[in-house]
């Protein structure tokens, strides 16, 4: 290509050159897939914010069964969401023949996923601590009750009333024991989720590190090419004088 042709190409609007340059032409399927992941990541971030607010109520005077139900549902929803997006990130990183713009999108989504995942794991551990504290407190409350705290029964006219009180107390004990079973089940679910997601996040982190190393190599090669081109251009200009 002559200098006149080169100058003519450089004089064209950047948008025109980019539209014609394969480096800036996005694969429609890649774009749709990346956009879908981006939307799902945004939803996860919003859910994490709501989850954090609900978890902050655990163990306080505003702690209710409804609050615990919301925490449970949001945890389940977030876990499933992270697994789905994590699989999507893995697929995105395995996409072939990416141009510079797509590689940037790939890296950006991977890092956003990691950041959201780290925040969610922190929140899960906080929920785990509060569930453990709640279960321990309920166990202590039940174990501290003894026979002296229960009604005494005799053949006097008040026996029927005492029996009703005893049954009411037993109902409360049964209810508290069922709550403890629920807390312990939730604790096991959270522990399992933390372990599973840790493995997923490690996989993605490993992929991101590999991408970073590859991009560093590409960047160095590009920089060397630019330097060599400039040097050749200077030598050619000097030879034409």
NORVEN-V136819 format. One record per residue. N is the residue number from 0. SS is DSSP state (H for helix, E for strand, C for the rest). PSI is psi as a letter, one per 20 degrees, with the letter a starting at -180 (* if undefined). Layout:
BEGIN
n: {N;N}
ss: {SS;SS}
psi: {PSI;PSI}
END
This chain:
BEGIN
n: {0;1;2;3;4;5;6;7;8;9;10;11;12;13;14;15;16;17;18;19;20;21;22;23;24;25;26;27;28;29;30;31;32;33;34;35;36;37;38;39;40;41;42;43;44;45;46;47;48;49;50;51;52;53;54;55;56;57;58;59;60;61;62;63;64;65;66;67;68;69;70;71;72;73;74;75;76;77;78;79;80;81;82;83;84;85;86;87;88;89;90;91;92;93;94;95;96;97;98;99;100;101;102;103;104;105;106;107;108;109;110;111;112;113;114;115;116;117;118;119;120;121;122;123;124;125;126;127;128;129;130;131;132;133;134;135;136;137;138;139;140;141;142;143;144;145;146;147;148;149;150;151;152;153;154;155;156;157;158;159;160;161;162;163;164;165;166;167;168;169;170;171;172;173;174;175;176;177;178;179;180;181;182;183;184;185;186;187;188;189;190;191;192;193;194;195;196;197;198;199;200;201;202;203;204;205;206;207;208;209;210;211;212;213;214;215;216;217;218;219;220;221;222;223;224;225;226;227;228;229;230;231;232;233;234;235;236;237;238;239;240}
ss: {C;C;H;H;H;H;H;H;H;H;H;C;C;H;H;H;H;H;H;H;C;H;H;H;C;C;C;H;H;H;H;H;H;H;H;H;H;H;H;H;H;H;H;H;H;H;H;H;H;H;H;H;H;H;H;C;C;C;C;C;C;C;C;C;H;H;H;H;H;H;H;H;H;H;H;H;H;H;H;H;H;H;H;H;H;H;H;H;H;H;H;H;H;C;C;C;C;C;C;H;H;H;H;H;H;H;H;H;H;H;H;H;H;H;H;H;H;H;H;H;H;H;H;H;H;H;H;H;H;H;H;H;H;H;H;H;H;H;H;H;H;H;H;H;C;C;H;H;H;C;C;C;C;C;C;C;C;C;H;H;H;H;H;H;H;H;H;H;H;H;H;H;H;H;H;H;H;H;H;H;H;H;H;H;H;H;H;H;H;H;H;H;H;H;H;H;H;H;H;H;H;H;H;H;H;H;H;H;H;H;H;H;H;H;H;H;H;H;H;H;H;H;H;H;H;H;H;H;H;H;H;H;H;H;H;H;H;H;H;H;C}
psi: {p;r;h;g;g;g;h;h;g;h;i;q;q;h;h;g;h;h;h;i;p;h;h;j;o;q;o;h;g;g;g;g;g;h;h;g;h;g;g;h;h;g;g;g;g;g;h;h;g;g;g;g;g;g;h;i;i;p;j;a;i;j;o;r;h;h;g;h;g;g;g;g;g;h;g;g;g;g;g;h;g;h;g;g;h;g;h;h;g;g;h;h;i;j;p;q;l;q;a;g;g;h;h;g;g;g;g;g;h;g;h;h;g;g;g;h;g;h;g;h;h;g;h;g;h;g;h;g;g;h;g;g;h;g;g;g;g;h;g;g;h;g;h;i;p;a;h;h;i;q;q;p;p;a;j;r;i;j;g;g;g;h;h;g;g;g;h;g;g;h;g;g;g;g;g;h;h;h;h;g;g;g;g;h;g;h;g;h;g;g;g;g;g;g;g;g;h;g;g;g;h;g;g;g;g;g;g;g;g;g;g;g;g;g;h;g;g;g;g;g;g;g;g;h;g;g;g;h;g;g;g;h;g;g;h;h;g;h;h;i;*}
END
